[in-house]
Amino acid sequence: MSIAQVCGVGGAMLLGAMSPGPDFLIVTRNAMLSGRRAGMASGAGVALGVFVWAVLSGLGVAGLLAASAMAFTVVKLAGAVYLCYLGVRALLAARRGAYDTGAEQVSADPVGVRAGFRQGLLNNLLNPKAAVFFVALLPQFLPASPTLADTAQVAVAATVVTLAWFVVLAVGIATLRRVFTRRRVRQVIDGAMGTLLVGLGVRIALQSN
């Protein structure tokens, strides 16, 4: 890949990662309420999902998913259910409000590194819009008959940019964690994030292909 192609892929991915959406919400919430490591782990999960989608797009698999109404709907509904599940958990945590504000434990429903990574990965992989995004994006930067090396280069470039953005986001948000984990603030955040996640899940489920 040329420098121009790398910059093109990186710029497109950065704009996509920065736009508010499921990935942004997951990383933001986990960094706010469970700390920098959980937020960074969520970002790493999202980045791995991006790598998978990029490779599948280069191999043509994502294009088949985007073209198949049934496959698209199945993945869409699975993603919507997962978002609603995470949202309901946040809403229940806000309702309970039994937060321990001690130094070691600041969350009634803490998200560890593994859970954060899993949430980020599943959230991205269960988003069929990601398949559509890459099907539209990759042909702009790949030759007519791309080799595995061509696809790998685009996938790595997209992954590195996505990971870098979400690491910066997680670290920035985590610096204000002492504010975010105050009991009343935590309840408001859980309630707001839970409502957004459920609303986003319902919206995705109701959207036409």
C-alpha distance (Angstrom), angle and dihedral (degrees) to the residues before:
residue distance angle dihedral
M1 . . .
S2 3.77 . .
I3 3.80 123.0 .
A4 3.81 88.8 -106.7
Q5 3.81 91.6 54.7
V6 3.80 92.5 48.4
C7 3.80 90.6 49.9
G8 3.79 90.1 47.5
V9 3.80 94.2 51.9
G10 3.79 91.4 42.9
G11 3.79 93.7 49.7
A12 3.80 93.6 48.5
M13 3.80 92.3 47.7
L14 3.80 92.9 46.7
L15 3.79 91.5 53.8
G16 3.80 90.4 47.7
A17 3.81 93.2 48.1
M18 3.81 93.6 47.0
S19 3.80 94.3 51.9
P20 3.83 113.8 98.0
G21 3.77 110.9 -99.7
P22 3.82 144.0 117.3
D23 3.82 94.8 -59.3
F24 3.80 92.3 48.7
L25 3.81 91.5 49.4
I26 3.81 94.7 48.9
V27 3.80 94.6 49.7
T28 3.81 92.6 43.3
R29 3.80 95.2 49.6
N30 3.80 95.0 45.7
A31 3.81 92.8 47.1
M32 3.81 91.3 47.7
L33 3.75 98.0 48.5
S34 3.81 107.5 22.0
G35 3.79 101.8 31.7
R36 3.76 142.7 -111.6
R37 3.80 97.0 -53.6
A38 3.80 93.6 52.5
G39 3.81 90.9 47.3
M40 3.80 92.6 48.1
A41 3.80 90.8 47.0
S42 3.79 89.7 52.8
G43 3.79 89.2 50.1
A44 3.81 90.1 50.5
G45 3.80 89.6 51.7
V46 3.80 90.6 51.7
A47 3.81 90.2 48.1
L48 3.81 91.4 52.3
G49 3.79 88.6 50.4
V50 3.81 89.1 52.3
F51 3.80 89.8 51.6
V52 3.81 91.3 51.3
W53 3.82 92.8 48.4
A54 3.80 91.6 47.1
V55 3.81 92.3 51.7
L56 3.81 92.5 45.0
S57 3.79 89.9 49.4
G58 3.79 91.4 51.5
L59 3.79 89.8 50.4
G60 3.81 91.8 48.1
V61 3.82 95.9 -114.8
A62 3.79 95.1 113.0
G63 3.79 89.0 50.8
L64 3.80 90.1 56.7
L65 3.80 90.0 50.7
A66 3.79 92.1 49.3
A67 3.81 90.4 48.6
S68 3.82 95.4 46.9
A69 3.78 111.9 81.4
M70 3.81 92.9 -163.3
A71 3.82 95.8 48.0
F72 3.81 91.2 44.5
T73 3.81 91.2 50.8
V74 3.81 93.4 48.5
V75 3.79 93.1 51.6
K76 3.81 90.9 42.3
L77 3.80 93.3 53.2
A78 3.81 92.2 44.7
G79 3.79 89.8 52.7
A80 3.80 92.0 46.5
V81 3.80 91.7 51.4
Y82 3.80 91.2 49.2
L83 3.80 92.4 50.9
C84 3.80 90.9 48.5
Y85 3.81 89.6 49.2
L86 3.81 91.8 53.9
G87 3.80 90.6 44.2
V88 3.80 93.8 51.1
R89 3.81 90.2 49.9
A90 3.80 89.7 53.7
L91 3.81 91.8 47.5
L92 3.80 91.5 49.8
A93 3.80 90.3 49.9
A94 3.81 89.5 51.3
R95 3.79 91.1 49.4
R96 3.80 93.4 49.8
G97 3.78 92.4 45.5
A98 3.81 90.8 -175.3
Y99 3.78 95.1 142.7
D100 3.77 121.6 164.5
T101 3.79 106.1 -142.6
G102 3.79 95.2 -167.4
A103 3.77 121.3 126.3
E104 3.78 94.8 -105.2
Q105 3.77 99.6 43.9
V106 3.79 123.3 29.5
S107 3.78 101.0 156.9
A108 3.78 133.9 70.4
D109 3.79 87.5 -155.3
P110 3.83 104.2 28.7
V111 3.78 120.7 -167.0
G112 3.78 114.1 -144.3
V113 3.79 127.8 -159.4
R114 3.80 94.6 -91.4
A115 3.79 94.0 45.6
G116 3.80 91.0 45.8
F117 3.80 91.8 50.7
R118 3.80 91.4 47.2
Q119 3.79 92.4 49.3
G120 3.80 92.4 50.3
L121 3.80 93.3 47.0
L122 3.80 97.0 46.1
N123 3.78 92.2 42.6
N124 3.79 90.5 56.8
L125 3.80 98.3 39.6
L126 3.81 92.2 49.3
N127 3.79 91.9 54.2
P128 3.83 108.3 94.7
K129 3.80 89.2 -171.3
A130 3.81 85.6 72.0
A131 3.81 88.8 61.6
V132 3.79 90.9 50.7
F133 3.81 90.6 47.1
F134 3.79 93.4 53.7
V135 3.79 94.2 42.1
A136 3.81 87.0 57.3
L137 3.83 95.3 39.6
L138 3.78 106.9 43.7
P139 3.84 100.1 57.7
Q140 3.80 87.8 61.5
F141 3.80 90.8 63.9
L142 3.81 104.2 29.7
P143 3.81 130.2 76.3
A144 3.80 119.8 -111.5
S145 3.82 91.2 -96.0
P146 3.81 104.4 29.0
T147 3.77 121.1 -162.0
L148 3.79 123.7 -138.5
A149 3.81 88.2 -102.2
D150 3.82 91.1 54.8
T151 3.80 91.1 51.3
A152 3.80 92.3 45.5
Q153 3.81 91.9 52.5
V154 3.81 92.7 52.4
A155 3.81 91.2 44.3
V156 3.81 92.7 50.7
A157 3.80 92.6 47.1
A158 3.82 91.5 50.1
T159 3.80 92.0 46.1
V160 3.81 95.8 48.7
V161 3.81 93.0 50.1
T162 3.81 92.3 46.9
L163 3.80 92.7 48.1
A164 3.80 92.8 47.0
W165 3.80 92.5 51.9
F166 3.78 95.6 48.1
V167 3.81 92.9 45.1
V168 3.81 89.5 53.7
L169 3.81 89.9 46.3
A170 3.81 93.4 48.8
V171 3.81 93.9 47.2
G172 3.79 92.5 47.1
I173 3.79 94.2 49.6
A174 3.82 93.5 42.5
T175 3.80 90.9 58.9
L176 3.80 87.5 70.7
R177 3.78 93.9 45.4
R178 3.80 94.1 117.4
V179 3.78 88.3 63.7
F180 3.79 95.0 43.1
T181 3.80 94.5 50.6
R182 3.79 97.1 55.2
R183 3.78 106.5 119.4
R184 3.80 98.1 -113.5
V185 3.81 94.0 40.1
R186 3.80 89.9 47.4
Q187 3.79 91.4 53.3
V188 3.80 91.5 50.8
I189 3.82 92.0 47.7
D190 3.81 93.4 47.4
G191 3.78 90.5 47.8
A192 3.80 93.8 47.4
M193 3.81 95.3 43.0
G194 3.79 92.2 44.4
T195 3.79 91.3 51.3
L196 3.81 91.5 47.7
L197 3.81 93.1 48.7
V198 3.80 93.9 47.8
G199 3.80 91.0 44.5
L200 3.79 91.4 49.1
G201 3.80 91.1 48.0
V202 3.80 92.0 51.0
R203 3.80 91.1 46.4
I204 3.80 91.9 51.3
A205 3.80 91.4 48.0
L206 3.81 92.5 51.1
Q207 3.79 96.5 44.2
S208 3.78 116.5 106.1
N209 3.77 118.0 -122.0
